[in-house]
Amino acid sequence: MSLAERFYYERQEGARENTVENILALLEDYGEIPEELKESLNSVVDMNLLKKYLKLAAKVDGIAEFQTAISEQKK
């Protein structure tokens, strides 16, 4: 792997981690986030999906609503 490729992948991973952190930060306003949800979000590698989740986290009225919405999207 070239240096440029390594830099690209590291940058992508950093963006993914940052997006997950932002989702969790929004949801923390509603209380303690279940470990299961944290693990689920950390396992997502699709940035487009994470961006959808970020927008959703900004709109929902609670953690339960967020969990229900992402469960429905997975179907």
N, CA, C and O atoms as CSV, one atom per row, in Angstrom:
chain,resi,resn,atom,element,x,y,z
A,1,MET,N,N,0.849,-1.169,0.000
A,1,MET,CA,C,0.000,0.000,0.000
A,1,MET,C,C,0.900,1.239,0.000
A,1,MET,O,O,1.832,1.353,0.796
A,2,SER,N,N,0.600,2.142,-0.897
A,2,SER,CA,C,1.405,3.355,-0.986
A,2,SER,C,C,1.069,4.296,0.166
A,2,SER,O,O,0.066,4.124,0.859
A,3,LEU,N,N,1.903,5.263,0.349
A,3,LEU,CA,C,1.693,6.253,1.403
A,3,LEU,C,C,0.399,7.027,1.154
A,3,LEU,O,O,-0.343,7.325,2.089
A,4,ALA,N,N,0.136,7.348,-0.109
A,4,ALA,CA,C,-1.083,8.085,-0.452
A,4,ALA,C,C,-2.325,7.261,-0.132
A,4,ALA,O,O,-3.312,7.794,0.375
A,5,GLU,N,N,-2.278,5.961,-0.428
A,5,GLU,CA,C,-3.408,5.087,-0.130
A,5,GLU,C,C,-3.615,4.967,1.375
A,5,GLU,O,O,-4.748,5.008,1.855
A,6,ARG,N,N,-2.543,4.821,2.104
A,6,ARG,CA,C,-2.630,4.719,3.558
A,6,ARG,C,C,-3.232,5.998,4.146
A,6,ARG,O,O,-4.083,5.943,5.034
A,7,PHE,N,N,-2.783,7.142,3.641
A,7,PHE,CA,C,-3.302,8.421,4.108
A,7,PHE,C,C,-4.797,8.523,3.825
A,7,PHE,O,O,-5.563,8.989,4.669
A,8,TYR,N,N,-5.212,8.085,2.634
A,8,TYR,CA,C,-6.624,8.131,2.262
A,8,TYR,C,C,-7.462,7.291,3.223
A,8,TYR,O,O,-8.478,7.760,3.736
A,9,TYR,N,N,-7.040,6.055,3.464
A,9,TYR,CA,C,-7.798,5.163,4.348
A,9,TYR,C,C,-7.818,5.661,5.785
A,9,TYR,O,O,-8.839,5.538,6.463
A,10,GLU,N,N,-6.727,6.212,6.257
A,10,GLU,CA,C,-6.687,6.756,7.613
A,10,GLU,C,C,-7.613,7.964,7.734
A,10,GLU,O,O,-8.276,8.160,8.753
A,11,ARG,N,N,-7.641,8.755,6.688
A,11,ARG,CA,C,-8.513,9.932,6.687
A,11,ARG,C,C,-9.984,9.508,6.683
A,11,ARG,O,O,-10.805,10.086,7.395
A,12,GLN,N,N,-10.307,8.499,5.880
A,12,GLN,CA,C,-11.670,7.985,5.837
A,12,GLN,C,C,-12.087,7.422,7.198
A,12,GLN,O,O,-13.203,7.659,7.661
A,13,GLU,N,N,-11.189,6.682,7.828
A,13,GLU,CA,C,-11.479,6.104,9.135
A,13,GLU,C,C,-11.685,7.213,10.174
A,13,GLU,O,O,-12.560,7.111,11.033
A,14,GLY,N,N,-10.874,8.267,10.088
A,14,GLY,CA,C,-11.032,9.398,11.001
A,14,GLY,C,C,-12.379,10.083,10.818
A,14,GLY,O,O,-13.024,10.474,11.792
A,15,ALA,N,N,-12.797,10.225,9.573
A,15,ALA,CA,C,-14.096,10.842,9.289
A,15,ALA,C,C,-15.225,9.969,9.819
A,15,ALA,O,O,-16.206,10.478,10.360
A,16,ARG,N,N,-15.089,8.658,9.665
A,16,ARG,CA,C,-16.100,7.728,10.153
A,16,ARG,C,C,-16.206,7.812,11.678
A,16,ARG,O,O,-17.303,7.914,12.227
A,17,GLU,N,N,-15.069,7.768,12.347
A,17,GLU,CA,C,-15.054,7.847,13.810
A,17,GLU,C,C,-15.638,9.169,14.296
A,17,GLU,O,O,-16.374,9.195,15.283
A,18,ASN,N,N,-15.320,10.252,13.621
A,18,ASN,CA,C,-15.827,11.568,13.993
A,18,ASN,C,C,-17.344,11.633,13.847
A,18,ASN,O,O,-18.029,12.216,14.687
A,19,THR,N,N,-17.861,11.038,12.789
A,19,THR,CA,C,-19.305,11.040,12.578
A,19,THR,C,C,-20.009,10.238,13.667
A,19,THR,O,O,-21.041,10.665,14.184
A,20,VAL,N,N,-19.462,9.088,14.014
A,20,VAL,CA,C,-20.040,8.282,15.098
A,20,VAL,C,C,-20.011,9.079,16.406
A,20,VAL,O,O,-20.996,9.085,17.145
A,21,GLU,N,N,-18.911,9.739,16.691
A,21,GLU,CA,C,-18.809,10.552,17.911
A,21,GLU,C,C,-19.855,11.658,17.924
A,21,GLU,O,O,-20.431,11.954,18.971
A,22,ASN,N,N,-20.105,12.268,16.776
A,22,ASN,CA,C,-21.105,13.334,16.698
A,22,ASN,C,C,-22.520,12.798,16.927
A,22,ASN,O,O,-23.333,13.443,17.588
A,23,ILE,N,N,-22.806,11.628,16.382
A,23,ILE,CA,C,-24.105,11.001,16.610
A,23,ILE,C,C,-24.290,10.745,18.101
A,23,ILE,O,O,-25.329,11.075,18.672
A,24,LEU,N,N,-23.285,10.160,18.718
A,24,LEU,CA,C,-23.364,9.851,20.148
A,24,LEU,C,C,-23.490,11.125,20.980
A,24,LEU,O,O,-24.216,11.144,21.974
A,25,ALA,N,N,-22.803,12.171,20.591
A,25,ALA,CA,C,-22.881,13.435,21.332
A,25,ALA,C,C,-24.296,13.996,21.291
A,25,ALA,O,O,-24.790,14.507,22.297
A,26,LEU,N,N,-24.947,13.907,20.146
A,26,LEU,CA,C,-26.326,14.384,20.045
A,26,LEU,C,C,-27.254,13.546,20.905
A,26,LEU,O,O,-28.129,14.079,21.586
A,27,LEU,N,N,-27.067,12.250,20.873
A,27,LEU,CA,C,-27.948,11.353,21.626
A,27,LEU,C,C,-27.717,11.423,23.126
A,27,LEU,O,O,-28.636,11.154,23.900
A,28,GLU,N,N,-26.514,11.779,23.556
A,28,GLU,CA,C,-26.206,11.864,24.993
A,28,GLU,C,C,-27.086,12.880,25.714
A,28,GLU,O,O,-27.280,12.787,26.926
A,29,ASP,N,N,-27.615,13.842,24.975
A,29,ASP,CA,C,-28.504,14.829,25.586
A,29,ASP,C,C,-29.773,14.180,26.133
A,29,ASP,O,O,-30.460,14.769,26.967
A,30,TYR,N,N,-30.087,12.976,25.669
A,30,TYR,CA,C,-31.297,12.277,26.090
A,30,TYR,C,C,-31.051,11.247,27.182
A,30,TYR,O,O,-31.988,10.602,27.652
A,31,GLY,N,N,-29.812,11.091,27.583
A,31,GLY,CA,C,-29.504,10.135,28.636
A,31,GLY,C,C,-28.386,9.196,28.247
A,31,GLY,O,O,-27.666,9.411,27.271
A,32,GLU,N,N,-28.264,8.150,29.039
A,32,GLU,CA,C,-27.200,7.182,28.814
A,32,GLU,C,C,-27.498,6.349,27.571
A,32,GLU,O,O,-28.602,5.831,27.406
A,33,ILE,N,N,-26.509,6.231,26.712
A,33,ILE,CA,C,-26.661,5.482,25.474
A,33,ILE,C,C,-26.324,4.016,25.741
A,33,ILE,O,O,-25.261,3.709,26.282
A,34,PRO,N,N,-27.223,3.121,25.364
A,34,PRO,CA,C,-26.956,1.697,25.572
A,34,PRO,C,C,-25.691,1.248,24.841
A,34,PRO,O,O,-25.425,1.671,23.716
A,35,GLU,N,N,-24.922,0.390,25.495
A,35,GLU,CA,C,-23.674,-0.108,24.910
A,35,GLU,C,C,-23.930,-0.787,23.567
A,35,GLU,O,O,-23.132,-0.673,22.637
A,36,GLU,N,N,-25.036,-1.482,23.484
A,36,GLU,CA,C,-25.417,-2.168,22.239
A,36,GLU,C,C,-25.536,-1.179,21.070
A,36,GLU,O,O,-25.112,-1.475,19.953
A,37,LEU,N,N,-26.112,-0.010,21.339
A,37,LEU,CA,C,-26.254,1.009,20.297
A,37,LEU,C,C,-24.892,1.570,19.912
A,37,LEU,O,O,-24.614,1.776,18.730
A,38,LYS,N,N,-24.043,1.816,20.904
A,38,LYS,CA,C,-22.691,2.307,20.612
A,38,LYS,C,C,-21.946,1.327,19.722
A,38,LYS,O,O,-21.317,1.726,18.742
A,39,GLU,N,N,-22.018,0.038,20.063
A,39,GLU,CA,C,-21.333,-0.987,19.279
A,39,GLU,C,C,-21.897,-1.066,17.870
A,39,GLU,O,O,-21.155,-1.228,16.900
A,40,SER,N,N,-23.201,-0.952,17.767
A,40,SER,CA,C,-23.851,-0.994,16.459
A,40,SER,C,C,-23.372,0.160,15.578
A,40,SER,O,O,-23.040,-0.039,14.409
A,41,LEU,N,N,-23.339,1.353,16.140
A,41,LEU,CA,C,-22.887,2.519,15.374
A,41,LEU,C,C,-21.407,2.399,15.004
A,41,LEU,O,O,-21.013,2.756,13.894
A,42,ASN,N,N,-20.603,1.904,15.918
A,42,ASN,CA,C,-19.174,1.751,15.645
A,42,ASN,C,C,-18.881,0.700,14.581
A,42,ASN,O,O,-17.802,0.699,13.987
A,43,SER,N,N,-19.831,-0.187,14.340
A,43,SER,CA,C,-19.615,-1.224,13.327
A,43,SER,C,C,-20.002,-0.778,11.913
A,43,SER,O,O,-19.700,-1.467,10.939
A,44,VAL,N,N,-20.666,0.365,11.804
A,44,VAL,CA,C,-21.082,0.868,10.489
A,44,VAL,C,C,-19.875,1.458,9.774
A,44,VAL,O,O,-19.166,2.299,10.327
A,45,VAL,N,N,-19.645,1.012,8.546
A,45,VAL,CA,C,-18.521,1.529,7.765
A,45,VAL,C,C,-18.981,2.404,6.595
A,45,VAL,O,O,-18.172,3.114,5.998
A,46,ASP,N,N,-20.254,2.356,6.272
A,46,ASP,CA,C,-20.808,3.131,5.163
A,46,ASP,C,C,-21.024,4.583,5.600
A,46,ASP,O,O,-21.895,4.870,6.421
A,47,MET,N,N,-20.229,5.483,5.047
A,47,MET,CA,C,-20.322,6.895,5.443
A,47,MET,C,C,-21.665,7.499,5.078
A,47,MET,O,O,-22.166,8.354,5.809
A,48,ASN,N,N,-22.262,7.086,3.977
A,48,ASN,CA,C,-23.573,7.625,3.604
A,48,ASN,C,C,-24.621,7.250,4.641
A,48,ASN,O,O,-25.484,8.060,4.980
A,49,LEU,N,N,-24.547,6.037,5.137
A,49,LEU,CA,C,-25.475,5.599,6.174
A,49,LEU,C,C,-25.228,6.367,7.471
A,49,LEU,O,O,-26.176,6.782,8.138
A,50,LEU,N,N,-23.972,6.556,7.825
A,50,LEU,CA,C,-23.657,7.320,9.040
A,50,LEU,C,C,-24.143,8.764,8.928
A,50,LEU,O,O,-24.601,9.336,9.917
A,51,LYS,N,N,-24.052,9.354,7.752
A,51,LYS,CA,C,-24.549,10.719,7.556
A,51,LYS,C,C,-26.063,10.766,7.747
A,51,LYS,O,O,-26.586,11.721,8.323
A,52,LYS,N,N,-26.771,9.742,7.269
A,52,LYS,CA,C,-28.216,9.664,7.489
A,52,LYS,C,C,-28.514,9.557,8.982
A,52,LYS,O,O,-29.422,10.213,9.491
A,53,TYR,N,N,-27.740,8.724,9.677
A,53,TYR,CA,C,-27.930,8.556,11.116
A,53,TYR,C,C,-27.648,9.855,11.869
A,53,TYR,O,O,-28.322,10.163,12.851
A,54,LEU,N,N,-26.662,10.609,11.414
A,54,LEU,CA,C,-26.341,11.886,12.060
A,54,LEU,C,C,-27.515,12.852,11.934
A,54,LEU,O,O,-27.897,13.503,12.906
A,55,LYS,N,N,-28.081,12.941,10.740
A,55,LYS,CA,C,-29.243,13.814,10.532
A,55,LYS,C,C,-30.420,13.343,11.369
A,55,LYS,O,O,-31.154,14.151,11.939
A,56,LEU,N,N,-30.593,12.038,11.439
A,56,LEU,CA,C,-31.676,11.470,12.239
A,56,LEU,C,C,-31.485,11.795,13.716
A,56,LEU,O,O,-32.439,12.168,14.399
A,57,ALA,N,N,-30.261,11.656,14.208
A,57,ALA,CA,C,-29.975,11.945,15.621
A,57,ALA,C,C,-30.291,13.398,15.964
A,57,ALA,O,O,-30.660,13.707,17.097
A,58,ALA,N,N,-30.145,14.283,14.988
A,58,ALA,CA,C,-30.431,15.703,15.225
A,58,ALA,C,C,-31.931,15.992,15.262
A,58,ALA,O,O,-32.354,17.031,15.768
A,59,LYS,N,N,-32.736,15.065,14.721
A,59,LYS,CA,C,-34.174,15.311,14.605
A,59,LYS,C,C,-35.028,14.577,15.633
A,59,LYS,O,O,-36.131,15.025,15.944
A,60,VAL,N,N,-34.542,13.465,16.162
A,60,VAL,CA,C,-35.375,12.637,17.038
A,60,VAL,C,C,-35.573,13.278,18.407
A,60,VAL,O,O,-34.874,14.217,18.787
A,61,ASP,N,N,-36.548,12.738,19.133
A,61,ASP,CA,C,-36.858,13.235,20.465
A,61,ASP,C,C,-36.353,12.329,21.574
A,61,ASP,O,O,-36.748,12.474,22.730
A,62,GLY,N,N,-35.474,11.389,21.218
A,62,GLY,CA,C,-34.923,10.516,22.243
A,62,GLY,C,C,-34.183,9.333,21.659
A,62,GLY,O,O,-34.251,9.066,20.460
A,63,ILE,N,N,-33.478,8.632,22.521
A,63,ILE,CA,C,-32.674,7.486,22.108
A,63,ILE,C,C,-33.560,6.368,21.579
A,63,ILE,O,O,-33.233,5.743,20.570
A,64,ALA,N,N,-34.676,6.110,22.250
A,64,ALA,CA,C,-35.571,5.037,21.815
A,64,ALA,C,C,-36.103,5.310,20.405
A,64,ALA,O,O,-36.187,4.399,19.581
A,65,GLU,N,N,-36.453,6.546,20.140
A,65,GLU,CA,C,-36.945,6.913,18.809
A,65,GLU,C,C,-35.855,6.700,17.754
A,65,GLU,O,O,-36.134,6.231,16.651
A,66,PHE,N,N,-34.630,7.046,18.100
A,66,PHE,CA,C,-33.496,6.845,17.190
A,66,PHE,C,C,-33.307,5.357,16.907
A,66,PHE,O,O,-33.150,4.953,15.755
A,67,GLN,N,N,-33.322,4.543,17.965
A,67,GLN,CA,C,-33.128,3.106,17.799
A,67,GLN,C,C,-34.230,2.491,16.933
A,67,GLN,O,O,-33.959,1.647,16.079
A,68,THR,N,N,-35.460,2.916,17.158
A,68,THR,CA,C,-36.576,2.410,16.359
A,68,THR,C,C,-36.394,2.799,14.895
A,68,THR,O,O,-36.598,1.975,14.004
A,69,ALA,N,N,-36.016,4.035,14.647
A,69,ALA,CA,C,-35.856,4.510,13.275
A,69,ALA,C,C,-34.735,3.781,12.547
A,69,ALA,O,O,-34.891,3.434,11.376
A,70,ILE,N,N,-33.619,3.544,13.204
A,70,ILE,CA,C,-32.534,2.849,12.495
A,70,ILE,C,C,-32.871,1.375,12.314
A,70,ILE,O,O,-32.435,0.759,11.342
A,71,SER,N,N,-33.634,0.806,13.229
A,71,SER,CA,C,-34.067,-0.581,13.067
A,71,SER,C,C,-34.964,-0.722,11.852
A,71,SER,O,O,-34.857,-1.694,11.104
A,72,GLU,N,N,-35.844,0.240,11.653
A,72,GLU,CA,C,-36.751,0.221,10.506
A,72,GLU,C,C,-35.989,0.416,9.200
A,72,GLU,O,O,-36.369,-0.155,8.177
A,73,GLN,N,N,-34.931,1.206,9.215
A,73,GLN,CA,C,-34.127,1.431,8.011
A,73,GLN,C,C,-33.362,0.181,7.604
A,73,GLN,O,O,-33.062,-0.006,6.425
A,74,LYS,N,N,-33.047,-0.667,8.560
A,74,LYS,CA,C,-32.284,-1.887,8.276
A,74,LYS,C,C,-33.148,-2.938,7.599
A,74,LYS,O,O,-32.619,-3.868,6.989
A,75,LYS,N,N,-34.456,-2.811,7.693
A,75,LYS,CA,C,-35.375,-3.810,7.120
A,75,LYS,C,C,-35.429,-3.709,5.621
A,75,LYS,O,O,-36.150,-4.471,4.976
